[in-house]
Structures are given as C-alpha cells and as structure tokens.
Amino acid sequence: MAWALTQHEADSLDLLQAAVEKALSHEAGAPGSDRLGYWMLRIMKNLWIDEMRKRRRWQRIVAPMPDDSDPSDQGDAVNASERRVELARVRQVLETMPEDQRLPIQLVVMGELSYGEAAEFLDISVGAFTSRLARARSGLLQTLKAQEAS
C-alpha cells in the first residue's frame, strides 16, 4: 500500500516506517486483529496526505518568486511599471537575504501561513518566530531604504 500511495521506493519505506511508529505509539487505540490491516492503511493514507501537503507548502515557499512581467491593459501603465520595478527590487533583496530571515517572510506573506503554522513548520515557538519575522522585515526595509538612498 505504501508503494501504491507514493510510487517511489524511498518514500514508500519512509511512509511504512512512520506508519508503524505511529501505530505502536497508539497501541491502546488499536482495533481488534480483524480490523488491524484497515487501521494501518488509514494511518498510511493520512500520513501521506500530510506529507504531500507539507511538500506543496515547501515548494511554494522555497520556489523563487514569480516574475511579474505580464503587461497589463488595466489601470495606469506608468503605475503598473513602477509596481513591477518595486516588486523586482523587493524580490532581489529577499532572495539575497539569509535563509533564517527569508523563510519567515516567505512563510507568512507568500505561503499564507498563520504565525502559529509557520512556527510549527520551522519547529520553533510562536514568540521566536515573531522575533525572526520582525528582524527579517526590519532587515528588508533597511536594505531597501539603503538602496533607495544610494
């Protein structure tokens, strides 16, 4: 079943191991022997769904920001051009920031995660995440202001 879900040998072995670990840790909630196979299949399915969600979030977060160069026929062309230039500046600065500063911004702004979800994703407390995010925003603004001044 693990192979059928993942279609990948290493992922299927990881999924099987995680399912066995989860089943053993919840031994008291295990059904009778006639339903044990079904119970394990549900555990594997739920673990795989969680893993796929995590991977999709991660891909959205670590993927480079999309290039917003599509011409628009709506609104003022000058304002649209200015917004594209500003977005390109922010993108450039963000991509040069260290990962511990870049990730909090990407998780909240582009990943659309709550502070709690982002903190859980990074395996840190919400307070630590909030501090990292504040430092990252401050660093981003300082760099943008320094570029603007020069």
C-alpha positions in Angstrom: 0.0 0.0 0.0 2.9 2.4 0.8 4.3 1.9 -2.7 0.8 2.4 -4.3 0.5 5.7 -2.5 3.9 7.1 -3.1 5.1 5.4 -6.3 8.6 5.9 -5.0 10.8 3.3 -3.2 12.4 5.6 -0.6 9.2 7.4 0.1 7.3 4.2 0.5 9.8 2.8 3.0 9.7 6.1 4.9 5.9 6.1 4.9 5.8 2.5 6.1 8.2 3.2 9.0 6.3 6.3 10.0 3.0 4.3 10.0 4.5 1.6 12.1 5.9 4.1 14.6 2.5 5.9 14.8 0.6 2.6 15.3 3.0 1.5 18.0 2.7 4.8 19.8 -1.1 4.5 19.7 -1.2 0.8 20.7 -4.1 1.4 23.1 -6.3 2.6 20.3 -5.6 -0.3 18.0 -8.7 -2.2 16.9 -9.0 -6.0 17.1 -6.9 -8.2 14.8 -9.7 -8.4 12.2 -9.5 -4.6 11.6 -5.8 -4.1 12.1 -4.9 -4.0 8.4 -7.6 -1.4 7.7 -6.4 0.7 10.6 -2.8 0.6 9.3 -4.0 1.6 5.8 -5.8 4.6 7.2 -2.7 5.6 9.1 -0.6 5.4 6.0 -3.1 7.3 3.9 -3.4 10.1 6.5 0.4 10.3 6.9 0.9 10.5 3.1 -1.7 13.2 2.8 0.0 15.2 5.5 3.4 14.7 3.7 2.0 15.9 0.4 0.6 19.0 2.0 3.9 19.7 3.6 5.8 19.3 0.3 3.4 21.5 -1.6 3.8 24.2 1.0 7.5 23.9 1.0 7.6 24.1 -2.8 5.6 27.3 -2.7 7.8 28.7 -0.1 11.3 27.9 -1.5 10.4 28.4 -5.1 11.7 31.7 -6.5 9.1 34.5 -6.6 7.3 34.5 -9.9 8.3 37.1 -12.5 5.5 39.6 -12.7 6.4 40.8 -16.2 3.0 40.3 -17.9 1.8 43.6 -19.5 -1.5 44.8 -18.2 -4.1 46.7 -20.1 -5.9 47.7 -17.0 -5.1 50.8 -15.0 -2.4 53.3 -15.5 0.6 51.8 -17.4 3.1 54.1 -15.5 1.8 52.9 -12.1 1.9 49.3 -13.2 5.5 49.7 -14.4 6.5 51.3 -11.1 4.9 48.5 -9.2 6.8 45.9 -11.3 10.1 47.7 -10.7 9.4 47.9 -6.9 8.4 44.2 -6.8 11.6 43.3 -8.7 13.7 45.3 -6.1 11.9 43.5 -3.2 12.3 40.1 -4.9 16.1 40.8 -5.5 16.7 41.8 -1.9 14.6 39.0 -0.5 16.5 36.4 -2.5 19.8 37.6 -1.2 18.8 37.5 2.5 20.0 34.7 4.7 17.5 31.8 4.9 16.7 32.3 8.5 15.4 35.8 7.6 13.9 35.0 4.2 11.9 32.0 5.3 9.7 33.8 7.9 8.7 36.4 5.3 8.0 33.7 2.6 6.0 31.6 5.0 3.7 34.3 6.1 3.4 36.5 3.0 3.8 34.1 0.1 2.9 30.8 1.9 -0.1 32.5 3.6 0.5 30.6 6.8 -0.5 31.9 10.2 2.3 32.7 12.7 1.4 29.5 14.6 1.6 27.4 11.4 4.8 28.9 10.3 6.4 28.5 13.8 5.3 24.8 13.8 6.7 24.4 10.3 10.1 25.8 11.5 9.8 23.8 14.7 10.2 26.9 16.9 7.9 28.7 19.4 5.5 31.4 18.1 7.4 34.0 20.1 10.7 33.0 18.4 9.0 33.1 15.0 7.6 36.5 15.7 11.0 37.8 16.6 12.6 36.3 13.5 9.8 37.8 11.3 10.3 41.3 12.9 14.1 41.1 12.3 13.6 39.9 8.7 11.1 42.7 7.9 13.4 45.3 9.5 16.4 44.0 7.6 14.4 44.0 4.3 13.2 47.6 4.9 16.7 48.8 5.9 18.2 47.3 2.7 15.5 48.8 0.5 16.0 52.2 2.1 19.8 52.0 1.7 19.4 51.1 -2.0 16.9 54.0 -2.4 19.3 56.4 -0.8 22.2 55.5 -3.0 
